Amino acid sequence: MENRNSSLLIGLGVGSVIGALAYRFSRTSKAKKLKEKVCDTFHKITGQAEDMLDEAKEKAVDAGKTVADKMADKAFGLAEKTDDFKNKMHAMASEAKK
């Protein structure tokens, strides 16, 4: 049991020393500059990600419009063919009645 307690105390002591050193070094001017650089870089990356997302949305909308236009053209062509067929059938029916 004493071995466990001594290991715990050594661990607490080493952790306290490391924590105190980390705190001390985090208060230097270099640490503050590094923090600013990291923050600026994070904001820049975030902005770029938002721009990429907006661009992807625009491309998806454009692709959807293109598909809708193609489908409308095909539907219009099919409607014209159906109308021509209907007119031919009416003409044939009129000829058959005579």
RODOGU-421558 format. One line per field, with one value per residue (C-alpha): chain; x, y, z. Coordinates in steps of 0.2 Angstrom, whole numbers, m for minus. Last residue first. Layout:
<nodes>
c: [A, ...] .
u: [X, ...] .
v: [Y, ...] .
w: [Z, ...] .
</nodes>
This chain:
<nodes>
c: [A, A, A, A, A, A, A, A, A, A, A, A, A, A, A, A, A, A, A, A, A, A, A, A, A, A, A, A, A, A, A, A, A, A, A, A, A, A, A, A, A, A, A, A, A, A, A, A, A, A, A, A, A, A, A, A, A, A, A, A, A, A, A, A, A, A, A, A, A, A, A, A, A, A, A, A, A, A, A, A, A, A, A, A, A, A, A, A, A, A, A, A, A, A, A, A, A, A] .
u: [m332, m331, m314, m306, m312, m305, m288, m288, m292, m278, m266, m270, m268, m251, m245, m251, m242, m226, m227, m230, m215, m204, m211, m207, m189, m186, m193, m182, m167, m172, m174, m157, m149, m158, m153, m135, m135, m142, m129, m115, m122, m122, m104, m99, m107, m99, m82, m84, m89, m73, m62, m70, m67, m49, m46, m53, m43, m27, m31, m33, m17, m8, m15, m11, 7, 9, 2, 14, 29, 24, 25, 10, 9, 26, 22, 6, 15, 29, 16, 7, 23, 28, 10, 10, 27, 22, 5, 14, 27, 13, 3, 18, 22, 4, 5, 21, 15, 0] .
v: [50, 44, 35, 51, 60, 46, 47, 66, 64, 51, 62, 77, 66, 60, 78, 82, 68, 72, 90, 85, 73, 88, 99, 85, 83, 102, 103, 88, 97, 113, 104, 96, 112, 121, 107, 108, 127, 124, 111, 123, 137, 126, 120, 138, 142, 128, 132, 150, 144, 132, 147, 158, 144, 142, 160, 161, 146, 154, 171, 161, 151, 167, 176, 161, 161, 180, 177, 163, 173, 187, 175, 170, 153, 149, 151, 141, 127, 128, 127, 113, 103, 105, 100, 85, 80, 82, 73, 58, 57, 57, 44, 33, 35, 30, 15, 9, 12, 0] .
w: [m475, m457, m460, m466, m450, m439, m448, m446, m428, m426, m435, m423, m408, m414, m417, m399, m392, m401, m395, m377, m379, m384, m370, m358, m364, m363, m346, m341, m348, m339, m322, m324, m327, m313, m301, m307, m303, m286, m282, m289, m278, m262, m266, m267, m251, m242, m249, m243, m226, m225, m230, m216, m204, m210, m208, m191, m185, m192, m183, m166, m169, m173, m158, m146, m153, m150, m132, m129, m136, m124, m109, m98, m106, m100, m81, m83, m91, m78, m64, m72, m75, m57, m51, m62, m55, m37, m40, m49, m35, m22, m31, m33, m14, m10, m21, m14, 4, 0] .
</nodes>
